[in-house]
Amino acid sequence: MVTWKEIKLYTLQKMFSADGNTIPSDDSTKDYIAGMPAAANEALQLLATAGKFIIKSIDIAHNPVKNLLTDGGKIFSMERGRMEFSAEKARSCYFECVGNGAYQIMIDDEVVVEGVLESKKGYLPYRCLIPNGEDKKVVLAFSSAYPMAVKNVALYSADFETAEDIQPYADKVRYDLRELAEDFYMLDTGNIYFEGEEIRYTQATDYFQEGNKVLVLDREAVGNYRIYYKAYPQKITSETEDDAELVIDDEVAAILPLYMASQLYKDDDIGVATTYRNEFEVAFERLQNAPKTPTAERFTSESGWI
C-alpha cells in the first residue's frame, strides 16, 4: 500500500526537487506541495471514472413488511367525498397522497389517529403508528371536498419503534445507492448476486435500474442482494497526513506522479511537463484495457431501508 508521502516524494523527484527519501521543506517546494492534492484528485477522478474502475460492493437486506391490503399498490382518486381501507390487526400504516383533505384512523368507530393532507404538486408520504394493543379491525379513511388521490396505501401488522421507521410501500422497491454508499459512482452492470430462503447464492436477474444510481427490486423477491459498484476514489486534501495509505492499485500509484508532475511543472518547463502527460496517457490507455477484478471491500446495510 502506497502512502501519500511516497506519492509526493515521487512527484517531486520527477520535477528534480527532491533527492533521496526526504521531502524538502524549504520555499523551493512549498508551492508544489500546496498544489499536489488538487492534481492528485484530478488524476484519481479521471482514472476511476474512465476505465480504471474501483470496484466495491454493498449488501442490501431486502425484507419488505407484508401489506395487509391486497390492492394497496393501486392509485385511488376521487373528485370529492370519502374513501376507506380496512384490515384486521393493523399496527402501522403508510400511504402517499396528492391534494388537500384529511385522514383518520379508527378502531371500533373511535378515531385514534388523525391528520391533515396538504400537497398540490406531487405525492407526499405519510407514516402513522396505530395504537392497537388488542389487535382489532382498523379503518383508514380519507376525506376531501376537492380532487385528491392516494397511492401505495399499506396497513401493516408490524410494530415500528418510531413513525419514521415505518417502511414505505410499493410493488417495486427503489434503493438509491448513493445513500447506501457515499462513494457510489455507478453500478457495475451484471454484477448483482442474490441469496434467498430457498436459493443459496446465484447471479440476480430479477431487477432493473433507474438511471445508474437507483436499483429497483420486486417487492416479493425477498433476500440478500450483493451489488458490485464502481466507486469514486478517496479525496485527498491539505489535511491528509503523510502516512495516510491510499486505497489505490499499484499500477495507479505508479502513474499518479506522472500526472501530478505534468500539472505542477507547466510553468517551469512545459516540455518536460508535456512529456510526463504523454507518458501518463499511454499508461492510462493500457490500464483501460486491463482485466477488472472486483475487490472484497464491502458495506452492509442491516435493515436495507433508507
For each residue, the residues with C-beta under 8 A, 3 or more apart:
1: 245 246 247
2: 6 7 245 246 248 250 253
3: 6 7 242 243 244 245 246
4: 7 8 236 240 241 242 243 244 246
5: 8 9 23 242 243
6: 2 3 9 10 253
7: 2 3 4 10 11 36 40 246 253 256 257 260
8: 4 5 11 12 23 33 36 242
9: 5 6 12 13 18 21 22 23
10: 6 7 13 14 257
11: 7 8 14 15 32 36 257 260 261 264
12: 8 9 15 17 18 23 24 29 32
13: 9 10 16 17 18 257
14: 10 11 257 258 261 265 276
15: 11 12 32 261 264 265 268
16: 13
17: 12 13 24 28 29 32
18: 9 12 13 22 23 24 29
19: 22
20:
21: 9
22: 9 18 19
23: 5 8 9 12 18 29 33
24: 12 17 18 28 29
25: 29
26: 29 30
27: 30
28: 17 24
29: 12 17 18 23 24 25 26 32 33
30: 26 27 33 34
31: 34 35
32: 11 12 15 17 29 35 36 264
33: 8 23 29 30 36
34: 30 31 238
35: 31 32 38 39 263 264
36: 7 8 11 32 33 39 40 236 260 264
37: 40 41 236 237 238 240
38: 35 41 42
39: 35 36 42 43 259 260 263 264
40: 7 36 37 43 44 236 256 260
41: 37 38 44 45 233 235 236
42: 38 39 45 46 259 263
43: 39 40 46 47 255 256 259 260 280
44: 40 41 47 48 233 234 236 248 252 256
45: 41 42 48 49 232 233
46: 42 43 49 50 259 284
47: 43 44 50 51 52 233 252 284 287
48: 44 45 52 53 54 185 230 231 232 233
49: 45 46 53 185 230 232
50: 46 47 288
51: 47 284 287 288
52: 47 48 249 251 252 284 287 288 290
53: 48 49 185 188 230 231 292
54: 48 183 230 231 232 233 247 248 295
55: 188 191 228 229 230 231 292 293 294 295
56: 181 183 228 229 231 294 295 297 298 299
57: 226 227 228 229 294 297 298 299
58: 177 180 181 226 227 229 298 299 300 301
59: 224 225 226 227 298 299 300 301
60: 175 180 215 217 224 225 227 301 304
61: 224 301 302 303 304
62: 173 217 221 222 223 224 225 304
63: 222 304
64: 167 169 173 219 222
65: 154 156 158 167
66: 156 157
67: 70 72 154 155 156 169
68: 87 88 89 90 154 155 156 157
69: 72 85 87 153 154 155
70: 67
71: 74
72: 67 69 85 152 153 154 155 169
73: 151 152 169 170 171
74: 71 151
75: 149 150 151
76: 83 149 150 151 153
77: 147 148 149 150
78: 81 83 144 147 148 149
79: 146 147
80: 144 145 146 147
81: 78 143 144
82: 141 142 143
83: 76 78 141 142 150
84: 139 140 141 142
85: 69 72 139 140 141 153 155
86: 137 138 139 140 155
87: 68 69 90 137 138 155
88: 68 135 136 137 138
89: 68 132 135 136 137 138 157
90: 68 87 93 130 132 138 140 155 156 157
91: 129 130 132 135 156 157 158 159
92: 127 128 129 130 155 156 158 159 160 163 166
93: 90 105 127 128 130 138 140 153 154 155 156 166
94: 125 126 127 128 152 153 154 156 166 167 168 169
95: 103 125 126 140 150 151 152 153 154 169
96: 123 124 125 126 150 151 152
97: 101 103 117 119 123 124 126 142 148 149 150 151
98: 119 120 121 122 123 124 148 149
99: 117 119 120 144 146 147 148 149
100: 117 118 119 120 144 146 148
101: 97 116 117 142 143 144 145 146 148
102: 114 115 116 117 142 143 144
103: 95 97 114 115 117 126 140 141 142 143
104: 111 113 114 140 141 143
105: 93 111 112 113 114 128 130 138 139 140 141
106: 109 110 111 112 138 139 141
107: 110 112 130 132 136 137 138 139
108: 136
109: 106
110: 106 107
111: 104 105 106 114
112: 105 106 107 130 131 132
113: 104 105 128 129 130 131
114: 102 103 104 105 111
115: 102 103 126 128
116: 101 102
117: 97 99 100 101 102 103 126 142 144 148
118: 100 124
119: 97 98 99 100 122 123 124
120: 98 99 100
121: 98
122: 98 119
123: 96 97 98 119 149 151
124: 96 97 98 118 119
125: 94 95 96 168
126: 94 95 96 97 103 115 117
127: 92 93 94 163 164 166
128: 92 93 94 105 113 115 163 166
129: 91 92 113 159 160 162 163 166
130: 90 91 92 93 105 107 112 113 138
131: 112 113
132: 89 90 91 107 112 135 136 138
133:
134:
135: 88 89 91 132
136: 88 89 107 108 132
137: 86 87 88 89 107
138: 86 87 88 89 90 93 105 106 107 130 132 155
139: 84 85 86 105 106 107
140: 84 85 86 90 93 95 103 104 105 153 155
141: 82 83 84 85 103 104 105 106
142: 82 83 84 97 101 102 103 117 148 150
143: 81 82 101 102 103 104
144: 78 80 81 99 100 101 102 117 147 148
145: 80 101
146: 79 80 99 100 101
147: 77 78 79 80 99 144
148: 77 78 97 98 99 100 101 117 142 144
149: 75 76 77 78 97 98 99 123
150: 75 76 77 83 95 96 97 142 153
151: 73 74 75 76 95 96 97 123
152: 72 73 94 95 96 168 169 170
153: 69 72 76 85 93 94 95 140 150 169
154: 65 67 68 69 72 93 94 95 169
155: 67 68 69 72 85 86 87 90 92 93 138 140
156: 65 66 67 68 90 91 92 93 94 166 167
157: 66 68 89 90 91
158: 65 91 92
159: 91 92 129
160: 92 129 163 165 166 167
161: 165
162: 129 165
163: 92 127 128 129 160 166
164: 127
165: 160 161 162
166: 92 93 94 127 128 129 156 160 163
167: 64 65 94 156 160 305
168: 94 125 152 173 305
169: 64 67 72 73 94 95 152 153 154
170: 73 152 173 174 219
171: 73 218 219
172: 216 217 218 219
173: 62 64 168 170 216 217 218 219
174: 170 210 214 215 216
175: 60 180 214 215 216 217 304 306
176: 179 180 213 214 306
177: 58 180 181 184 187 213 214 215 227 229
178: 181 182 184 213
179: 176 306
180: 58 60 175 176 177 184 299 301 306
181: 56 58 177 178 184 229 231 299
182: 178
183: 54 56 231 232 233 234
184: 177 178 180 181 213 229 231 232
185: 48 49 53 229 230 231 232
186: 212 213 229 230
187: 177 191 192 209 212 215 227 228 229 230
188: 53 55 191 228 229 230 294
189:
190: 203
191: 55 187 188 227 228 294
192: 187 203 204 207 215 225 226 227 228
193: 201 202 203 204 225 226
194: 199 201 202 203 204 206 221 223 224 225 226
195: 199 200 201 202 223 224 225 226
196: 199 221 222 223 224
197: 222 223
198:
199: 194 195 196 202 223
200: 195
201: 193 194 195
202: 193 194 195 199
203: 190 192 193 194
204: 192 193 194 207 225
205:
206: 194 217 218 221
207: 192 204 215 216 217 218 221 225
208: 216
209: 187 212 214 215 216
210: 174 213 214 216
211: 214
212: 186 187 209
213: 176 177 178 184 186 210
214: 174 175 176 177 209 210 211
215: 60 174 175 177 187 192 207 209 225 227
216: 172 173 174 175 207 208 209 210
217: 60 62 172 173 175 206 207 221 225
218: 171 172 173 206 207 221
219: 64 170 171 172 173
220:
221: 62 194 196 206 207 217 218
222: 62 63 64 196 197
223: 62 194 195 196 197 199
224: 59 60 61 62 194 195 196
225: 59 60 62 192 193 194 195 204 207 215 217
226: 57 58 59 192 193 194 195 298
227: 57 58 59 60 177 187 191 192 215
228: 55 56 57 187 188 191 192 294
229: 55 56 57 58 177 181 184 185 186 187 188
230: 48 49 53 54 55 185 186 187 188
231: 48 53 54 55 56 181 183 184 185
232: 45 48 49 54 183 184 185
233: 41 44 45 47 48 54 183 247 248
234: 44 183 246 247
235: 41
236: 4 36 37 40 41 44 240 246
237: 37 240
238: 34 37
239:
240: 4 37 236 237 244
241: 4 244
242: 3 4 5 8
243: 3 4 5
244: 3 4 240 241
245: 1 2 3
246: 1 2 3 4 7 234 236 253
247: 1 54 233 234
248: 2 44 54 233 252 253 256
249: 52 252 253
250: 2 253 254
251: 52 254 255 283 287 290
252: 44 47 52 248 249 255 256 287
253: 2 6 7 246 248 249 250 256
254: 250 251 283
255: 43 251 252 258 259 279 280 283 284 287
256: 7 40 43 44 248 252 253 259 260
257: 7 10 11 13 14 260 261
258: 14 255 261 262 276 277 279 280 283
259: 39 42 43 46 255 256 262 263 276 277 280
260: 7 11 36 39 40 43 256 257 263 264
261: 11 14 15 257 258 264 265 273 276
262: 258 259 265 266 273 274 276 277 280
263: 35 39 42 259 260 266 273
264: 11 15 32 35 36 39 260 261
265: 14 15 261 262 268 269 272 273 276
266: 262 263 270 273
267: 270
268: 15 265 272 273
269: 265 272 273
270: 266 267 273 274
271: 274 275
272: 265 268 269 275 276
273: 261 262 263 265 266 268 269 270 276 277
274: 262 270 271 277 278
275: 271 272 278 279
276: 14 258 259 261 262 265 272 273 279 280
277: 258 259 262 273 274 280 281
278: 274 275 281 282
279: 255 258 275 276 282 283
280: 43 255 258 259 262 276 277 283 284
281: 277 278 284 285
282: 278 279 285 286
283: 251 254 255 258 279 280 286 287
284: 46 47 51 52 255 280 281 287 288
285: 281 282 288 289
286: 282 283 289 290
287: 47 51 52 251 252 255 283 284 290
288: 50 51 52 284 285
289: 285 286
290: 52 251 286 287
291:
292: 53 55
293: 55
294: 55 56 57 188 191 228
295: 54 55 56
296:
297: 56 57
298: 56 57 58 59 226
299: 56 57 58 59 180 181
300: 58 59
301: 58 59 60 61 180 304 305
302: 61
303: 61
304: 60 61 62 63 175 301
305: 167 168 301
306: 175 176 179 180
